[in-house]
Amino acid sequence: MLVDSARITVRAGDGGKGSVSFRREKFVPRGGPDGGDGGRGGSVILRVGEGLNTLLHLHHQRLVRADRGAHGRGSNRTGRGGGDVVLRVPPGTVVRVAGDEKIIGDLVDEGQEMVVARGGRGGRGNARFSTATNRAPRTAEDGQPGEQFELDLELKMLADVGLVGLPNAGKSTLLARVSAARPKVADYPFTTLEPYLGVVQAVDDELRTLVMADIPGLIEGAHDGAGLGTQFLRHVERCPVLAHLVDLADPTSVEGRVDTIRGELIAHEEPLETRPWVLVGTKTDAVGDREATLAELAEVAEGYGVAWRSISAVTGEGIDRLVGVLFELIEGAKER
């Protein structure tokens, strides 16, 4: 189950109190202050973990609390520091303070860490306050409180190519054809209810791969939340290349359906119209007037100034050519 958002409260540990203590030793009649410092409180840390692709493990974790620091003790003994709490998150996790749209962290690389709540500093013991004029201080500090925040975590999947289109455009079938991913495929709208990722190998080099994301079907008004709406549009934000799929077996206007999806990408809060993309006509095996349909597809692509390909994920027609185009677009995007 993909859970791509979570709200958690993180509370770092308070620092320990400093100690008020004096030496009590035989033959030392005027033993001085020897109160130790309090220990530092533990911090809360987010770390990108290998193999994670969901925030499900944090979805119901309302409060994450780190240990407080131990109090200082006599004989100049410093209190033990509180243990840090490390929360593993999937790559692509965006961190915000709840109620604020400003991004405070973007965790994308494996092992990358971010301290989201720092532990409080331990208080100083009375040994720290000893001076030439105050040889027996009876003062020590309390530890500082640890930081506390309510955080919104949001997952934006990392992929090289995002598949977009209306429901039942053939996105899941294409992903299943070119990769080992097995998204749900059926003949009704909104079959895909969560994004799927698949690894695609280059036709001429098995060592060259790209990651393809199947995004649930979009409809008019998706940028305002219609259908599955903005819940999944945000996953396209990290894709440097888009493949816009359109069902050629659908008798309605190709241009109208392409314009609908392009409009939603443009209207999204983070506009996506500048991403390199290719127009892909699907289900050529079910097309009646093939010549006229492909001519219409070519005309629409020419109007947008992009490349186009026609495929059948069932028979395999045009798949290799499409994969080649996607690798070319990705290389171009990396150079830019």
N, C-alpha and C positions, 0 to 999 in steps of 0.2 A: 504494500500500500504506500503510495507516494503522499507524504505530508510535506508541503513546501512552505509552511509558515508556522511560527510558534512565538508565543509571548511568555517570557520568563522573568522572574525577579531574581537578581543576583545580589548577594550581600557578603561583602568581604569581612574578615575577622577583625575585631577590635584589637588594638595594641594592649599588652599587659601593663599593669601599674608598676612604677618604680618602687623600690623597697626603702624603708627607713630602718636602718640597722646600725649597731655600733659593735666594734670589736670587744670581745670579752675574753682576754687571754691572761694567763698567769704571768706575773712579772711585767705586765704592760699596764700600768695603772691608768694611763690616759689613752686608752684605745680610741682611735678615730672612727669616723663613719665608714661603713663598708656595705651600704645598701646597693644592690645591683639594679640594672635597668630591666624594664619589662621587655618581653619578646614581641616581635612584629607580628601582626595578624596575617593570616593567610589570604591570598588573593584568588579571584575567580578568573580562569583563563579559558579562552576558546582556542581549540587546536584542530586543524584540518586533518581528518582521519582517513586512512586508506580503506576503500571499499564501501564507504557510506554514500548513499544517494537519496536520503530522506531525513527529515527532521522529526520523524515519528517518536524517537526515543526521548525527545524533549517536549513533545506536544502537551503532555499532562504533568510535566515537572514544574509546578508553580513557583517553588522557591529553591534556590541553590545557595547554600550557606557554607562559607569557609570557616575553619577553626580560628578561635581567638588566640592571641599570644598569652603565654603564661606570665605570671607576675614575677618580678625580680625577687631575689632572696639575699640574705646576708652573705658575708665573705665574698662580696663583689660578684655574686653569681647572677648572670643574665638569664632571664626567663626563656624558656623554649619558644621558638617561633611557631606560629600556627601553620598547619599544612595547607598547601594550595589545593584548589579543586580545579581539575582540568576537564572541560566538556568537549567531547569530540563532535565535530560538525562536518557535513559533506563539503567538498569543494564547490565554490560558487555561492557561499553563504554571505548575504549582506546583513550588516548589523546597524540598527537604528535605536535611539532612545525612543521609547513609546510616546506617541503623540507628536513626534518631530520627524519631518521628512528628510532631514539631513543625515547622510550616510556617515557613520563614524568608523566603519570597518568593512572591508571587502576581502574575504578570505578565499583564495583560489588555488594556492599551491599546497601540495601535500606537506604536512609538517608545519605550515605557517601558523603562528600563534598571535593572539591578541589578548592583552590583559584588559578585561572589561570592568573589573572592580578591584581596586588596590587595597591591600590590608593596611590598617592603621599602624603608625609608628609606635613603638613601645615607649612608655614614660621613663624619664631618667630617675635613677635612684639618688639617695641623699649624698652618696660619695661624690657625685658630680658637682655638688654645690659647696663643697668644702673650699674655703679660702683662708688667707692668712688672718683675716679678722673674724671669720666665722668658722671655727674649727669643729663645731658640733651642730651642723645644720639638721633640723628636724623636718625638712621639706623634701618631698618627692612628687613627681608628676604622675598624673593619670595617663593612661595610654590614649592615643587618638582613635576616634571611631573609624571603622572601615567604611569604604564607599558602598553605597547601595543604589541600584538603578533597576528600572523596569525596562526590559529590552524587547524589541521586535526583531526576530530573525526571519529572513526571507531567503528562500533558495531559488537561484536563477541558474538553471542547468548549463553546463559547459559543453558546447558542441560546435563542430565546424560548419555544419549545414543544418538549417532548420527547414522542415517541410511544412508549408502552409497551404491552405486552400479551404474551400467549403467542405462541409461534412460529406463523406462518401466520395471524396475525390480520388481515393486510391493511395493515400499516404501510408497507411499501415501495411497494405499489400506490397508496396514498393520497398519499405524497410525490411519486411520479412524476406523479400526476394534477394536483396543485396547484402544482408547481414544475418547473423545468427539470432537476432532479436525475434521474439514471437509475440507481437502485440495482437490484441483481439481484432479479428476481421469478421464483419458481418454485413448484411445488406440493408441496414437501417442507419439513420443519422445518429451522430454522437456515439459511435461504437467505442472510440477511444476517449476515455474519461481522465486519463493522466498521460503526461509525456513519456515516451519510451526512447531509449538510446540504443544505437547499434553501431558496431565498428565495420566499416566498409574497406575492403582491400582494393588497391589499384589493379587494373586489368593486367598491366605489364610488369608490375613489381609488387610482390606480396609483402615487402617490408614497408611500403608506403600505405598508410591508412588514414582514414578520416572518420570522425564521429558524426553520425547523423541522428537528428532528433525528430521524432514524429510528434507534432503538436496537435492537440485536439482541434477538430474542425471549427472554423470561425464563421460567423454570420454577420449580417449588417447590424451595426450597433454594438459590436463586440467591445469596442474601446470604452463604451459606457456600461459594460457589464452584461450585455445581452448574450444569451446562450451561455457558454462557458467563459466568455468575456475576458476581462483583464486578468483573471486567475491564471491563464496560461499564456497570454500575450507577452508577459514579462520574461518567459523562458526564451523568447526569440531574441531578446535584447543582447545576449552574449554571442549570438551566431553571426560570424562575419559574412556568411553567404546564405542566401535563401533560395529555395527551390519552390516555385509557386505552381502547384498542381491543379489542373483543370480537367474535368471529366469530359472527354470528347464524345461519349455516348449520350450525353445529356443534350436534348434537342434545343434547349434555350441558348440565347446568344452567348458565345464565348467571351466577347468583349465586355458584356454586362457583368458577367461573373468575375472576370479578372478585375474590372474597375471596382467592384464591391470590396474585394479583399485588399486591393491596393489602398483604397480609401481608409480602411480600418487600420492598416499599418501606418499610414500617414497621420491619422488622428490620435494614435496612441500617445500617452504622456511622454514617452521618449521616442520621437519620430524615427521610423525605420525605413523611410523611402530611399535613403542614400545607400543602403546596403546593396552590394552586387547581387544580382539574382538572375535566374534562368526560368523561362516559362516552359512548363512540361505538360504536354497533352497526354493523358492516360487513357487506358482501355481502348486502344486502337483495334483490338480484336473484336470489339462489339460495335464498331462504327459502321453505319450504313453507307453513306456517300463519302468515302474516304478522301477523295481528291478535293472536294469542296470544303470539307471540314479542316483538312490540313492547310488549305489555302487561307481559310479564315484565321487559323492559329498563327500562321506566319505573318499575316497582316497585323494582328494585334501585337505580336512581338516587335514587329518593325515600328509600330507606333510608339512603343515604349523604349525602343532602342536597345533591346536585349536579345540574347540568343534564345533559341527555342529547340526543343526536342520532343519527339513523339515516342511513346513507349507502350508496351503491354507487359505488365508485371506477371501476367499469367503465362504468356508464351515466351517471354524474355526478349521480345523485339525492342531494339533501341536501348537496352539497359546499359551495355558497355559504352556506347557513345555518350550517354548521359553521365555516367560515372567519370569519364574522361573530362567532360566539360566542368564538372564540379571540382575536380582536382585543379584544373587550370584557373578557375575563379578563386580558389583558396590560395593558390600561389600568388596570384595578383594581389589579393587582399593583404597577404603577409608583406609583400614588397611595399605596399602603400603605408 
